[in-house]
Amino acid sequence: MADKNWKNYSLETQAIRAGHNRTAEDEHSLPIFATSSYVFKNAEEAALRFTGQKAGNIYSRFTNPTVNAFQERLALMEGGERCLAFSSGMAAIMAVGMGLLKTGDHVVCSRGVFGNTVLMFQNYFGKFGVETEFVDLIDVKAWEAAIKPNTRFLFLETPSNPLIEIADIELLATIAHKHDCLLIVDNCFCTPVLQKPFSMGADIVIHSATKYIDGQGRCVGGAVIASNEIIEKSIYPYLRTGGATMSPFNAWVFLSGLETLSIRMKAHCDSAFELARWLETRPQVAKVHYPGLPLHPQHELAKRQQTHFGGIVSFELKGGKEEAWNLIDSTEMISITANLGDVKTTITHPATTTHGRLSPEVRALAGIKDGLVRISVGLEAIDDIKHDLARGCSEVRNVN
Ligand SMILES: Cc1ncc(COP(=O)(O)O)c(C=O)c1O
């Protein structure tokens, strides 16, 4: 089983079978290696493993068989060479910055990224003399114009959070490479089931495994997938030293999450599409953001770039924060929580939660209005989801 070439198998099979190197116990289900360290046959072997001259486990901050299995499986599914797991999605983003950037470097980042990602670039990398310029995700000219001789990488999420805009990965990869920069894609909203950034020229893929990869809202984790060279030179040394490691238990949960990812993603997408169409018919709703809708500005691009349109829908209510909070508070089944990618439908008000720590100016530039509500469509019966929101919609007073 260990030496099978899982590369030749389809994503659904890789998700279930790859990464498990069966032990001498002949177990069928992948075990959790709850051990912080490993035993060496003698002092010489210990020395050889520490210097990397001999392969093998050393210490679970950077080598653990359960975590390795998760890394191997996700790398295959993304079509990347190598994956490293982290304690959270933010730790994965932190690792990319710490591994690749130095004082005086420059980054171009989409304005439409997760709020903490903006803060990471602005406040933390900024503190050490790395300058970040934020641009509109879909303004290709702005991306190219922002690149300077010291730009190291372009960073984006597509679809974006929370406005579900779609970037042209292939075009941005071409622009990045023309200027000797890397393209980094946070593929958290799509997962490899819906979108394969490496096949379109991306150099690094980031994941918050906390979302669809887990799929049931249990664990926090993240991953960086890239070429052997990038991982070996820039990311692995940081993980080994920095220690933002994924725990074996979390890796085990994420491994089983990957097993059902394909079937879950398709179900999330079907329900989200139906919900988006239904929301369009609500008199209280001013605008629905969902790339499956023909009126979405990047509908054709989404059709080309993704296999399905995704499980997240956001919409603007007529009115502002009060109307959005009324709608959220009058739901009875849907969970009021900022997490997404769960089998349970979740609802959030981005302006006061996920993007609440951004200044009003930065939020306005990112197009996040006070009346915006984001829904991560779960796997409950779609009629029950609609029913819960219909009750919420009737609570919205401002329908003019
Ligand atoms: C697109 C995206 N990337 C990264 C993150 C950060 O992941 P984590 O919460 O696992 O640190 C999030 C979290 O919401 C996210 O939505």
The ligand as a Gaussian input file, in Angstrom:
#p B3LYP/6-31G(d) Opt

LIG

0 1
 C      -10.103000      32.236000       3.254000
 C       -9.505000      32.038000       4.609000
 N       -8.177000      31.863000       4.728000
 C       -7.593000      31.694000       5.934000
 C       -8.334000      31.683000       7.082000
 C       -7.631000      31.481000       8.402000
 O       -7.777000      30.159000       8.800000
 P       -7.758000      29.683000      10.348000
 O       -8.997000      30.202000      10.968000
 O       -7.711000      28.195000      10.223000
 O       -6.542000      30.258000      10.959000
 C       -9.715000      31.831000       7.013000
 C      -10.522000      31.799000       8.261000
 O      -11.654000      32.109000       8.311000
 C      -10.322000      32.026000       5.748000
 O      -11.643000      32.200000       5.628000

